[in-house]
Amino acid sequence: MQEAGSGEAVIGANIVLVGTGKGAASNRYGYFAIAGLEAPKYTLRVSAVGYQTYEQTITISNSDEIRLAIDLRESVIELGEVSIDADRQEAESRRVSSIDVPIEQILRLPSLGGEVDIFRALQLLPGVQAASEISSGLYIRGGSPDQNLVLLDRMVLYNPSHLGGFLSTFNADAINNVTLIKGAMPAEYGGRLSSVVDVTMREGGRDRIRGAGGISMIDSRLTIDGPINDDITFMLSGRRVYLDWLVDLMSDEGSLNYYFYDLVAKTNIRLGENDRLFFSGFFGRDVMGEPFDDDDDFNVSWGNSAGNLRWTHIFGSKLFTNVSAVVSDYHFGSEFEEWDDTRFKTVSGILDYSLRAEAEYFASGDHRIKAGLETTLHTFTSEASSNESEFKDFDPHLPTHRGTELSLFLQDEWQVNERLLAQLGGRAFYFDRGNHLRFEPRLAAFYTLDNDITLKGAFIGANQFLHLVTRNDITLPTDMWFPSTATLPPSYSLQYVLGASRDFEEGMYNVSLEGYYKTVNNILEFRDNAYFSIFAPLEQELTGGKGESYGVELFVQKRKGSFTGWLGYTLAWAHREFPELNEGKSFPPRYDRRHDISLVLNYRLGERWEFTGVWVYGTGQAFTFPVAQYQLDVNDPVKFLYSDRNGYRLPSYHRLDLNFSYAFSWFGWAWKASINLYNTYNHMNPFAQYLDSDWDWDPVTMQSTRTLKLKQITLFPVLPTFGLSFTF
């Protein structure tokens, strides 16, 4: 299944044999199979997001195996529409807690700084929350960002963000498909507790050289793809921020210097009718430095590097196989030099080598079986050094930890009858550090009623052998990954999901409602007054606990016509409980929000103008706040008594963003100019609150009176930005 002209694989296309109840969906590589056919003639119908519906009459005999190469043409409807017909709607309704987000829709959304961001688009979906307006981190169903499995062409990215979380690492021009799975993960995914963000890169067109790019107030980007010859295609994409150049032009010496860049590449080699070889690569880096004067400075850099060599082979009409060798490297390094030439240097990171083999077997018209095996060698590194005599006794190369993870999965998608579909599977894990062996059930079922309502439910178990802590030592705060051990067991969760969905007006509208309940055990948190340095053992500073989260998610979509959009609403609760924290009492995590609303509207006005509006509302985040102050002696500093952990909440957050775009042609290229208004009605949203002292002088008593006042930090007022994009 591929796009006409470019030859890009079409993922998630819905294929049905009209009038039979039989069908399939194309996998992430565009492959599908339908088995168990007996009649001599069928009408094959194919539908996919943004493409014209395809129909073909096929004739077979009982012994025939027919191989089809189906080219789907882009929809002839106006670009303002995102058209999904009834067949496609039916396919999406038969998934639990999973959403495909069309890249075309992401490109229309308003953006801060004029730079399109995939993670910020995902934050507009029900069940997904943002830590703050400067963070692209995803908090999904009560889970933190380190509990999300982020994949780019099956390469794991450990820190998928730039600008300290302000932007994600994904250049939308290089992306083919984005799938978000909010906890009800199929058996093929593992290693994280909360969710999967599965991003697939474009492969490169087979018919001609294509290009896309853009200029925003933050960065510039360029993507080029096309054929090398009849059997080889390529895609190359790059992006760089130019804040450092602006700082050099506008500021004096001594200002903060910061920039980031990322590069992605992909090659598709056709080795014959049944074999293909792919190579995908990613390299991204953030670099920050600040010269204080001639003698003092610091610099920090962090980023991901990853590569995937993948071979796919088709064994007949029923068996599809995929073998991958993947390397993924996350690195953080910092260096600080003081005026007296005292220098501190720290390095931390995680390096993975993985082998993965998976097979998809279409056993019959009623069974679709997936199985796979994966092994990963993790290497966790930490280094620290200093020329200061106080630190010279420390070994600059701290112990390097290694851990081997072995997993296998099996899943059967069983069409029990025309109404009932069951997904029965499981995943087994072994982690050698601590000899941890775990089994994860992955069960889901779908039942279609007479009135086109689909009921769905799932029961999911998940384990996580990797833990993330934030380090605060002699340099800047940063993230550090470390493995489970015999004393720090893996985290594990159980999640239960029930839901229903229905289409209206032949797929123009879709309404989905899901409720979930999730428990989490063996999650880690720093003890009170803990101080973690890579010079000291980690286990003594951490404590284990448990948590639970539950809620209801409503998703209402309008998907046809010049006026499209969606409404997402989440009602959620999250709690954590640690015997050594908060006197053993339950408390909400900081990112807990009771209510979360997102409204997205898109309107196409004529052939050139397009308008998109986004309004978000969220209950204020929880935080720990001082409730009293005391002073033991008049000369002693004032001390505070604090509330229960995260016992207070910031005021509610709400914001309206607008985007106006105009499409035009220039020198044979297609251009789009856009104006974004961030926080249109200039609401001063709270980023943090704190107590500050005001002193009032009394001229009569000749004394000063100290008064504590609550003050608030806000970040962005109304902010207009401009962006320009092009394709050729």
N, C-alpha and C positions, 0 to 999 in steps of 0.2 A: 504494500500500500504506500504510494508515494505521491508527492505533489507534481502535477504536470509541469514540465519545463525544468524546474530545478532538480527534481528527483529526490527532494528531502523526504524522509520517512514521515508518514502521517500517523501519529500516536493516538490511540483511543478511538479510531474510527469504528462505527457500529455497522456490522455486516449482517444482513438478515436474508433468509430465503422466504420470499413473500408467501404467506398463507400456510407455512409449515411450523412456525414456532421455533425453528432452528436458526441459529446465528452465532456470531462470535464478535470479538473486539480485537483490533490490531494491537499488538504488544508494543513495547518501547522501541522496537526495531522495525515496526511496520509490518510484521508477519502475522498471519492468521491461518486457521485451518478449520474446516467443518467436515466432520466425519459422519458415517452412518447414513448415507443417502441411498435411496432405492429408486425413486422415480426417474424417468428418462429426461425430464425437462424441468428447469426451475428458473424463476426470475430472481436474480441477485440484486439487492439494493444496498447501497453504501451511503452513509451520511457521516459528516464530521463538521466540527465547528469551523465556520468561515469558508466552507467548500460547497459547490453545487452537489446536489444529490445525484448519485451515479446509479444507473440501472443497466443490467445486461442479462440476456437470456442465455443459459448454459444448458448443454445437452450432454448426458453421461450415460454410461452403462454400469452395471454392478462392478465391473472390474476396472473401470477408468479411474485414474488419478489426474485431475486437471490442475495445472499450475497457471495462475493468473497474475499478471502484473497490471495493477489497476492504477491509472493516473487520475487523480482528483484535481479538478480545476477550481480556482478561487471563485467564491460567490460573486455573482454579478450585481448583488444588492449594493446599496450605498455603503460607504465605509463606516458610517455612523452606526450601522446595525451590527449586532453580534447574533447571527441567526443559528439556532439550534433546533432541528426539527424533532418530531415526536420520537423517532427511533433513538436519536441521541439522548433525549431526555430520559427515555426508558433505561438506557445503559447507565446513565449517571445516577438514577434513582436506585440502582442495584449495587450501590457501594455504601459502606458505612464510614462516616466521618472523613470522607475524602472529597477534595475539590480540585478540579483542574482549572487553572486561571489562564485564560488566553493572553498571550503576549500583547495582542492588539489592544486589549482592555487596559493592561498595565500602562502602555504607552500613552493612553489618554488621560491618566490621572494627574491632578495637580501635584507639584513637587516643590520641596524646599530647595531653593537655589537653582531650580530649573533642571535638575538631574533626576531622571527616572530611576526609581529604586524598587526592586522586586519585593524585598522584605517589608518595606513600608506599605506596599499594596496588600500583602498578606495580613498586615495588622488591621486591615479594614474588614476582615472576615470574622464571623461569629466564633467565639472560643479562643481568639488570638488577641493578646493584649500587648501593649508597648510599655516598656519600663518608664520612658519619658519621651518628650518630643525631640530629644537629641540622640535617641537610641533607636537603632533598627533591630534590636534584639527581640526575639519572639518568646512570649510567656504563654504557653498553650495548656489550657485545662489544669491550671495550678502548678505546672512544671516550669523550671527555670531554663534559660537558653542552653546550658550545657547538657540538658536532657533531650535536646533535639538532634536527630541524625540529619546532617546537611550533606547532600550528595550532589556533585557535579559530574555528570557522566560516570557515576559510580565511584568517584574519587571522594573520600571523606575530607571535608574542610573543617578544621578545629576552631578557627576564629574567622567566620565569614563576614568580616566587617572592615571598614576603613574609618578614618577620622575618629577613632575611639568609640566606634559604634554608630556614628552618625549616618554612614552609608554602608550598604552591603557590598560584597565583592563582585556581584554579578552585573555585567554589562548586558542590558536587555537586548541590544542589537544582535548579540551572539547566541541568544537562547531560542530554542525551538519549543520547549514545553516546560511548565512548572506544575508539579502535583504536590499538594499539601495533604498529609494524612494525619489527622488529629488524634492519634492514640490507637485506633482500631487497625493496627498494622497487619497486613498479610504476612504469612510465614517467611517470605523471602527477605524481610527486613528485620534487623536485630541490632542489639548493642546500645540502645537508648530507651529511656522510660516513657517519654512524652509524645514524640511526634517524629515524622519524617518530612523533610523538604527535599523532594527528588527533582533535580533540575537537569534537563537534557539539552546539550548544545546542538546547534545546527551542524550539518555535515558538509555543506558546500554544494552549490548547484551544479548540474551536469551539462546545462545548455550554454551558459555564458558567464562571464565575470560580472559579479554584482558587488555593490558597495552600499554602506550605510554609515552615517556618522552624525555628530552633533556637537554643538558648542553651547555650554551653559555658563552661568556665573561662577561655577565651581571648577569645572573640568572640561576637557574635550575628549572625544572618542572617535574611533574609526574602525570599521569592520569590512573586510573584503573576503569574498568567497567565489569559487568557480571551479571549472575543470582544469586539470593539468594535461590529461589525455582522455581517451574514451573510458578508461578504467580507474582513474584516480581523480579525486576531488579534494579540495582543501578549504579551510576556513581559518582566518587569522583576524584577531581582534585585539585592540589595545586602547587603554584609557589612562589619562594622567591629569591630576589636579595641578593647578598653577597658583596655589596660595603662596608658595615661597617666592614666586616671581613678583606677585603683587606686593608682598611684604618688602622685598628688596627695593621696589619702586617708591613705596609710600612711607617707609619707616626708617628710622635711624639704625645705626649699628647696635646690636644687642637685642634686637627683637627676635621673637620666636620664629624659627625656620621649620616649616612642615610641608611635606608633600607625600603623595602616594601614587602608585601606578599598578596596573595589572595587565597581564597578557594572557590570552587564551588561544589555543590552536587545535585544529582537528584535521585529520587526514582519513579519507575513506578509500580503500583499495579493493577493487573487485577482482578476486582471484579466479573466478569462474561462475558458473550458474548457481552453485551451492555454497560458495565460500566468500567471506569478506573479512578484511583485516582493517581495524580502526586503531588510530592513535589519537588520544586526547591529552592535552597538557594545559596546566594552569600555573601561573607565577604571579604573585602579588606581594607588594611590600609597602609598608608605611615607614617613613623616616622623619624623625623629629630631633631638633637640636636647638640649643640656646646658648650663645656665647655671652657670658656675663661681662667679662672684660678680657684683657689679654691673657689672664692667667686662669680664669675659671670658665668651665663650660660643661655641658652634658650633651649626650646624644643617645637616642633610643631608636631601635628599629624592630619591627615584627612583621610576620607575614607567613603565607602558605606557599608551598610548592608541591605540585602533584602531577602524576602522569599515569596513564592507563593504556596498556596494549591489549586489545580485545580481538578475539577470533570468533566468528559466528559460522556455523555450519548447519545446513538443512539435510536431514536424513529422510528422504522421501517426503510424503505429504503429511505425516503425523508427528514427526519429531524435530524439534528445533533446539540447538545447543549453543552455548555461549561460554567461552573461557576467557578469563581476564587475569592479567598481572598488573597490580597497582602499587604505586609508592606514593606516600603522602607525608609531608614534612611540615611541621609548624615550629617556628623559631622565634624566640624573643631574646634580645640582647640590649644591655644598657651599660653606659660608661659615664662616670662622673669624676671630674677633676677639680680639686679645690685650688685656692690661690697658692698654697705652699707645695704644690705638685703632688699632693696626696691623691691617689687615684683608686677608685673602686670600680670593679667590673663584674657583672653577673650575666649569665647565659642560661636559658632554660628552653626546653622544647620536647617534642614527641615526634618520633619517626616510625612510620608503619611500612611494612612490606606485606602485601596480601596476595594470595592466590584464590581465585573463585571460579568454580565450574557449576553451571546450572543447565537444566534441561526442561523443556516444556513439551509434554506428550499429550496429543489429542487422541485419547484411547478410543472414544466413540463419540456419538453425537451428544451423549449425556455427561461425559467425564472429560475434564481438562486437568491434567496432573502436572504440577511443578515440583521439582526437587533440585537440591543444590548442596554443595559442600564448600566451605570457606575456611581458610586459616590465615591468621594475621600475627606477625611478630611485632610487638610494640617495644620501642626503646625510649626510655624516659631519661633525659639528661639534665643535669644541673651543674653549673660551674660558677665559682666565685673566686676572685683574686683581688689583692690589694698590695700596694707598695708601702702601706702604713705598717710600722713595726707591731702595732697591737694585733694585726691580723695575719702576720707572717707565719704563725704556727698553724694556720688552717690549711688543709689540703685544698689547693685550688680546684682539683677535680673531685667533686663529691661523688658518692657511689652512683653508678649508672644502673638503673633498674630495667630489667627486661621481663616481658610477659608474653606468653603465647596463648592465643585464643583460637579455639577450634569450634566450629559450628556446622550443623547440618539442618536442613529443613525439608519438609514434605507437605504438600497441600493438594487437595482434590476439590476442584470446583464441580459440584454434582448437580445437574439439572434433574431434580427428583421427578417433577412433572411440569406442566405448563405454568403453574403458579408458584411453585416452591423451588428455590435455588439455595443450596447449602455450600459453604466453603469450610471444609474440615481439614485442619492442619495443625502442625506444631513445629517447634524449633528446639533443638538441644544445643547446649553450650558447655564447653569445658575451658576453664582458665587455670593455667598451671601454678600461678602464684597463690598459694593457699589451697590448691587442689579443689577448686570450686566446680561442681557439676550441677547444671540447672536444666530444667525442661520448661518450655513455655507453650501453653495451649493457645491456639489461634483459631477461634470458631466464630462463624458468622452465618446468618440465615436471612433470606428475603422471601416475602410472601406477597403476591399481588392479588388484590381484591377486585371484585367486579367493577367497581367505580374508579378504576385506575389508581387507587391508592396503594402504595407499596409500603408494607411494614418491614422493618429491619431491626436486627439485634446482633450483638457481638459480645464475646467474652475473650479478653486478651490478657496474657501474662507477659511481662517483659523484665529483663535484667540488664544492669549496667555495671560493668567491671572497671570503668574509668571514672575518676572523680576529679572535680575542678575546685581549686581554692584560689583565692586572691591573695597575693603576697604583698606585704608592706614591710620593706626592710630599708637598706641604706640607699635605695634608688627609688624610682617611681613605682606606684602600685601596678601590678600586672597579674596575669592569669598563669596558673601552673597546673598541668595535668599530672596525675599520679595513679598507679594501679591499685586494685584491691589486693589485700594481703590476708594472712591468717587472722590478724587482729582488726583489720578494716574490711569487713565482708562486702560483697557486691550489694548495691541497691536493687530492690525489686518492687514491682508494682503489679496490681491487678485492676483491670478496668472493665466495667459493665456498661453497655450502651443499648438503649432502646430508642427507636425513632420511626418516623413515617414521612412520606413525601408524596406530593401529587402535582400533576400538571393540569393547567387550565387553558382553554382556548387554543387547543392543538399545539401545545408547547410554548405559547407566547409567555405564559406565567408559570412559575414553579414555586411551590412552597414546601419547605423542609423543616421538620422539627425533630430535635434529638435531645435526649436526656442522658447524662452519664454519671457514674459514681466511680471514683478511683482511690485506691489506697496505695501508699508508698511506705516502704520500710528500709531501714539502714541508710537513711540520708544523713549527711554530715554537715556540721556547722561548727564554727569556732566557739570555744568556751568564752565566757565573759572575761574581759581583760587579757585575752590571748594575744600573743605577739609571735607571728610566724616569720622566721628568717630561714633562708636556705642553709644557714650555718648550723641550725638546730634540728633535732628530730621533729617530725611532723605529727606523729600519732598523739603525742602528749598534749597538743594544743586543740585537738578536735574531739567532738562528742557526737554520738549517734542518736538518731531519733526516728520518728515516724510522722506521717501526714496523711491527710485525706482531702479530696476535693470533689465537688459535685455541683451540678448545675443543669440548666436548660438553654439550648441554642435555637434561635429562630432565624431562618434564612429565606427571604422572599425576593424573587428575581423576576424582572421583565427582560426578555431576551430577544424580542423581535421588534422591528420598527425603527424609526428614526429616533425614538425616545426610549432609552434603555437604562438599566441600573439595578440596584439592589438595596435592600434594607436588612441589616444584621443586628440582632439583639441577643445579648448574653446575660443571663441571671446566674451568678456563680458564687460559690463559697470555697475557701481554701483555709486549711488549718495545719499547723505544725505543733509537735509535742516532743520535747527533749527533757529527760529527767534532770539534767544539770543546768537547764536554762529556764528562766522565768518561773522559778520555784516549782518546776514541773507542770505548770499550767499551760494549756493550749493557747496558741497565739497565731494570728494571721501572718503570712509572709508579706513582705513590703509590697509586692506586686499584686496583692489580692484586690480585686475590684468587684463590688456587688453588682453594679449595673454597667453595661458597656453597649453603646449604640453606635452604629455607623450607617450613614445614608449616602449612597453614591448615585448621582444622576448624570446621564450623558444625553446631549441633544445635538443632532446634526441639522444644521440650517443651510440648506442648499448644497452645492457641490464643494464649497470651499471652507465655510465656517463651521466650527464645532465648539460646543460649550460643555464643560464638565464641572460639577460642583460636588464637594465632599464635606459632610458635616459629621463630627464625632463628638460623643459625650461619654464621660466615664466618671464613676464615683472616685473620690479622692483616694490616693494611695495611703496605706498604713505607715506610721512611723512612730518611733519612741521619743517622748517629749518630757522635758523636766516639769514636774508639778509643784515643786517647792525648792527653796534655797535655805542654806544655813551657813553660819560662820562661827567657828568654835572660839575664835579670838579676834579682836578688832584688827589685829595685824595679819590675820590669816586670810588667804584667798577665799572668796565665796564658792561654796560647793553646792551641787544640785542633787535633789532626789528625783528619780525618773519614774515614769509611769510603767505599767506592764509593757513588756516588749511589744512594739507596734500597737500600742493601745490607743493611739490617736490617728486621725486621718486629715490629710490635706483637703482643702475645698475641692469641689467637683471641677473637672476639666472639661472644657468644650471649645470647639474651634470650627470655623468655616473656611475652607480653601476653595478657590475658583481657578479655572483654567480656560483661557480663550485661545483658540488656535486658528490659523489661516493657512490653507494649502495653496501652493502656486507652483508653476513651472519656470525654470530659468536655465538656459543653455542645455536643454534636454534633460535636466535632472528634476526630480520631484522634491520640493522643499516644503517645510512646515515651520512657520514662526508661531511661537506661543508666549503668552503672558500669563504668569502665575501670581495670584494674590494669596499669600499665606496669612492665616489668622485675619480674615477680611474685616471683621468688626472689632478688631484690636482688643480682644479680651485678655486681660493680664492673668494668664494661667500660672498657678504656683508650681515652681520647680522644687523649692524647699522652703521651710520656715525655721526660724531660730529666734532665741531671746537675745536682746541687746540692752545695754545699759544707757539710760539718759540721766544726766546730772543737772539738777536745777539749783541755782544759787539763790539763797535767801539773804538779801542785804541787811535784814534786821537782825537775824541770829548769827550772821556771818558764817553760815554753814551750807554745805551742799547736801542735797537730798538725792539719793540714787533710786531711780525707778526703772524696773524691767518692762520692756515693751516687746511684743511679738512683731517680728518683721518677716517679710516674705521676699524670696528671690524669684523673679520672673525672667524668662529668656528672650522670647521673640514677640515683638509687637507686630502690627500689620507690616508685611514684608513683600513688596513687589519684586519679582524676578523675571528674567527674560531667557528664552532658549530658542535655538535654531537647529533643526535637524534636516537631513537630506538622504535621499536614496538615488542610486543610479544602476 
